[in-house]
């Protein structure tokens, strides 16, 4: 059995979207749990086996997978038929893994620190800035609709997600990319799923 531990309107929403894109939403049970929220609402849910009480968390027959980038790689390899992941041996495999790693190691820390108002020269030297993140994404999308070309991939699903949450970056090429990603069946499915379960 595969279970996704999910809190509506959280980082795990993008994994719900991924399940739809992978045509795997019937193969993975979604367990909605409570999490502590930044506004002080919510509590740690005893049903959630994540060691820090966070989401997303995937439980595949007792094997726990945490962190969005790892869960995305795991699920795209488990459900490969829609082509959202890039398989071993494919010439774009390195670029694909690089985008997943860059999100976890750079994008999320930079945008989170910026959102809470923390700034220090050492942070900029280590992670760079949100302006540099936008510039790198804009360069990648200059002549193509998605990060790896004409084909929407799980890298797009992950990398566009903070802009879908916090607001579009305000640059035409990036805004159009975010619009393309949020108009996908997965994004619409996840939004509807969360709307149904948020009050529960």
Secondary structure by P-SEA (a helix, b strand, c coil): cbbbbccccccaaaaaaaaaaacccccbbbbbbbccccccccccccccccccccccbbbccccccccaaaaaaaaaaacccccccccccccaaaaaaaaaaaaaccaaaaaaaaaaccccaaaaaacccaaaaaaaaaaaaccccccccccccaaaaaaaaaaaaacccccaaaaaaaaaaaacaaaaaaaaaaaacccc
